[in-house]
């Protein structure tokens, strides 16, 4: 899917679409020595929030507590789109969202169901994102790489775009 990097509204729309479609990425705190962790995202473009299920005793939940700077990194399944979303991560026990996003995949992590006392949500209030949008897929990648090696030039594989979200 081609997206004009100069059309910020289209880029932001693509970000939320890809996030909804891919769902999986790596979440971590920017001011921490903890490694980023794989998480499943539940995006709400209208509010600029991304929600994650976790247990309240995880390092990430303990560190996010009252709010911490975080990043969520996502890559589209066809690898033509990557994004790093920055914002403030906090914990919340939001029963409406637990009900809204509960599914068999989430249930597998919480044997006591929605009433599991350790169940909590992480909420990322997205502030901005850096996106990389590739052009032309695998064939273009191979062509640009070969051309660059033959001409001592840099491959033209796509665009990098920054968008403000909050």
C-alpha positions as CSV (number, residue, x, y, z in Angstrom):
1,X,0.0,0.0,0.0
2,X,1.5,3.3,-1.1
3,X,1.1,6.3,1.2
4,X,2.2,9.8,0.3
5,X,4.7,10.8,3.0
6,X,3.7,14.5,2.5
7,X,0.1,13.8,3.4
8,X,0.3,13.6,7.3
9,X,-3.4,12.7,7.6
10,X,-2.9,9.8,5.3
11,X,0.2,8.7,7.1
12,X,-1.5,8.8,10.5
13,X,-4.5,6.9,9.1
14,X,-2.1,4.2,7.7
15,X,-0.4,4.0,11.1
16,X,-3.6,3.2,12.9
17,X,-4.7,0.8,10.1
18,X,-1.4,-1.1,10.2
19,X,-1.5,-1.2,14.0
20,X,-5.0,-2.6,14.0
21,X,-4.1,-5.2,11.3
22,X,-0.8,-6.3,12.8
23,X,-1.5,-6.0,16.5
24,X,1.8,-7.3,17.6
25,X,4.9,-5.3,18.5
26,X,7.6,-4.6,21.1
27,X,6.8,-2.3,24.1
28,X,9.3,-0.8,26.4
29,X,10.2,2.2,28.6
30,X,12.6,4.7,27.2
31,X,14.2,5.6,30.5
32,X,14.7,2.0,31.7
33,X,17.4,-0.6,31.3
34,X,14.6,-3.2,30.7
35,X,14.4,-4.9,27.3
36,X,11.4,-4.2,25.2
37,X,8.7,-7.0,25.4
38,X,6.4,-8.5,22.8
39,X,2.9,-7.3,23.4
40,X,-0.5,-7.4,21.6
41,X,-1.9,-3.9,21.0
42,X,-5.5,-2.8,21.0
43,X,-5.5,0.6,19.3
44,X,-8.1,3.4,19.7
45,X,-7.3,6.0,17.0
46,X,-10.0,8.4,18.1
47,X,-8.4,8.8,21.5
48,X,-4.8,8.2,20.5
49,X,-4.5,5.4,23.0
50,X,-3.1,1.9,22.7
51,X,-4.0,-0.7,25.3
52,X,-2.2,-3.9,26.4
53,X,-3.1,-6.7,28.8
54,X,-0.6,-7.6,31.4
55,X,-0.2,-8.8,35.0
56,X,0.3,-6.2,37.7
57,X,3.5,-7.9,39.0
58,X,5.4,-7.6,35.7
59,X,8.4,-5.3,35.5
60,X,6.8,-3.3,32.9
61,X,3.6,-2.7,34.9
62,X,5.5,-1.9,38.0
63,X,7.7,0.6,36.2
64,X,4.8,2.2,34.3
65,X,2.7,2.7,37.4
66,X,1.9,6.4,37.5
67,X,3.2,7.1,34.0
68,X,6.5,6.6,32.2
69,X,7.9,7.5,28.8
70,X,7.5,4.5,26.5
71,X,7.8,3.3,22.9
72,X,5.9,0.7,20.9
73,X,7.5,-0.7,17.8
74,X,5.5,-2.4,15.1
75,X,6.2,-3.8,11.7
76,X,3.6,-4.6,9.1
77,X,3.3,-8.3,8.1
78,X,4.5,-7.5,4.5
79,X,7.4,-5.6,5.9
80,X,6.7,-2.4,3.9
81,X,5.8,-0.4,7.0
82,X,7.6,0.1,10.3
83,X,6.7,2.5,13.1
84,X,8.0,3.5,16.5
85,X,5.2,5.2,18.6
86,X,6.2,7.2,21.6
87,X,4.1,8.4,24.5
88,X,3.3,8.0,28.2
89,X,2.6,4.5,29.5
90,X,0.5,4.0,32.6
91,X,-1.5,1.2,34.3
92,X,-5.3,1.0,34.5
93,X,-7.9,-1.5,35.5
94,X,-10.5,-0.5,33.0
95,X,-13.3,-3.1,33.1
96,X,-15.0,-1.7,30.1
97,X,-11.9,-2.2,28.0
98,X,-11.2,-5.6,29.5
99,X,-14.7,-6.6,28.3
100,X,-14.2,-4.9,25.0
101,X,-10.8,-6.6,24.1
102,X,-11.1,-9.9,25.9
103,X,-10.6,-12.8,23.6
104,X,-9.4,-16.4,23.7
105,X,-5.7,-15.3,23.1
106,X,-5.9,-13.0,26.1
107,X,-7.8,-15.6,28.2
108,X,-4.9,-18.0,27.8
109,X,-2.7,-15.8,30.0
110,X,-5.3,-15.3,32.7
111,X,-6.6,-18.7,34.0
112,X,-8.9,-16.9,36.5
113,X,-10.6,-15.0,33.6
114,X,-11.5,-11.4,33.6
115,X,-11.7,-11.4,37.4
116,X,-8.0,-12.4,37.8
117,X,-6.7,-10.2,40.6
118,X,-3.4,-9.7,38.8
119,X,-5.0,-8.6,35.5
120,X,-4.2,-5.0,34.6
121,X,-4.0,-3.0,31.5
122,X,-1.3,-0.8,30.2
123,X,-2.4,2.4,28.4
124,X,0.0,4.1,26.0
125,X,-1.1,7.7,25.3
126,X,0.5,8.1,22.0
127,X,2.3,11.5,21.4
128,X,4.2,11.0,18.2
129,X,5.5,8.4,15.8
130,X,8.3,7.9,13.4
131,X,7.3,5.8,10.4
132,X,9.3,4.1,7.6
133,X,7.2,3.4,4.5
134,X,8.9,1.2,1.9
135,X,8.3,1.3,-1.8
136,X,7.8,-1.6,-4.2
137,X,8.3,-4.7,-2.0
138,X,11.0,-7.3,-2.4
139,X,11.7,-6.8,-6.1
140,X,12.3,-3.1,-5.6
141,X,14.5,-3.9,-2.5
142,X,16.6,-6.2,-4.6
143,X,16.9,-3.8,-7.5
144,X,17.8,-0.8,-5.3
145,X,20.4,-2.8,-3.4
146,X,22.0,-4.1,-6.6
147,X,21.9,-0.6,-8.2
148,X,23.5,0.9,-5.1
149,X,26.3,-1.7,-5.1
150,X,27.0,-1.1,-8.8
151,X,26.9,2.7,-8.6
152,X,28.2,3.5,-5.1
153,X,24.9,5.2,-4.4
154,X,22.4,4.8,-1.5
155,X,19.4,2.6,-2.1
156,X,16.0,4.5,-2.4
157,X,13.8,2.2,-0.5
158,X,11.1,4.5,0.8
159,X,10.3,7.4,3.1
160,X,10.7,8.3,6.8
161,X,7.9,10.4,8.2
162,X,7.3,11.9,11.7
163,X,3.8,12.6,12.8
164,X,2.5,14.2,16.0
165,X,-0.4,12.3,17.5
166,X,-1.2,14.1,20.8
